[in-house]
Amino acid sequence: MDKNIIRIFILGFIWVATGIIINLTKKEDGAGILALAIGLSIESVALILFFWRKIKNK
């Protein structure tokens, strides 16, 4: 796996974890949803890049 893809995935995971922590600590409705959505978007980009490189190398 490429190191850049791993870094992108870790960045997305940090955003997801931040969103979950914000959601658990604040008692408001929808707290942390934006951070969670950003993290999932970043992780999906990492997944697309991973598969793109796998297909491209075949």
C-alpha positions as CSV (number, residue, x, y, z in Angstrom):
1,M,0.0,0.0,0.0
2,D,1.2,3.5,-0.8
3,K,2.2,5.6,2.2
4,N,0.1,8.5,0.9
5,I,-3.1,6.4,0.9
6,I,-2.3,5.3,4.5
7,R,-1.8,8.9,5.5
8,I,-5.1,10.0,3.9
9,F,-6.9,7.1,5.7
10,I,-5.4,8.0,9.0
11,L,-6.5,11.6,8.5
12,G,-10.0,10.5,7.8
13,F,-10.0,8.2,10.8
14,I,-9.0,11.1,13.1
15,W,-11.9,13.2,11.7
16,V,-14.3,10.3,12.3
17,A,-13.0,9.7,15.9
18,T,-13.3,13.4,16.6
19,G,-16.9,13.5,15.4
20,I,-17.8,10.5,17.6
21,I,-16.1,12.1,20.6
22,I,-17.9,15.4,20.0
23,N,-21.2,13.5,19.6
24,L,-20.7,11.6,22.9
25,T,-19.5,14.6,25.0
26,K,-22.1,17.2,23.8
27,K,-25.8,16.6,24.5
28,E,-27.0,18.6,21.5
29,D,-28.7,17.0,18.6
30,G,-26.4,16.6,15.6
31,A,-23.2,17.5,17.5
32,G,-20.2,16.2,15.6
33,I,-22.1,15.2,12.5
34,L,-20.1,17.5,10.3
35,A,-16.7,16.1,11.5
36,L,-18.0,12.6,11.1
37,A,-19.2,13.4,7.5
38,I,-15.8,15.0,6.6
39,G,-14.0,12.0,8.0
40,L,-16.1,9.5,6.1
41,S,-15.6,11.5,2.9
42,I,-11.8,11.5,3.4
43,E,-11.8,7.8,4.0
44,S,-13.8,7.2,0.9
45,V,-11.3,9.1,-1.1
46,A,-8.5,6.9,0.3
47,L,-10.5,3.8,-0.6
48,I,-11.1,5.1,-4.2
49,L,-7.4,5.9,-4.5
50,F,-6.4,2.4,-3.2
51,F,-8.6,0.6,-5.8
52,W,-7.6,3.0,-8.5
53,R,-4.0,2.2,-8.0
54,K,-4.7,-1.6,-7.8
55,I,-6.6,-1.4,-11.1
56,K,-4.0,0.8,-12.8
57,N,-1.2,-1.6,-11.8
58,K,-2.9,-4.6,-13.4
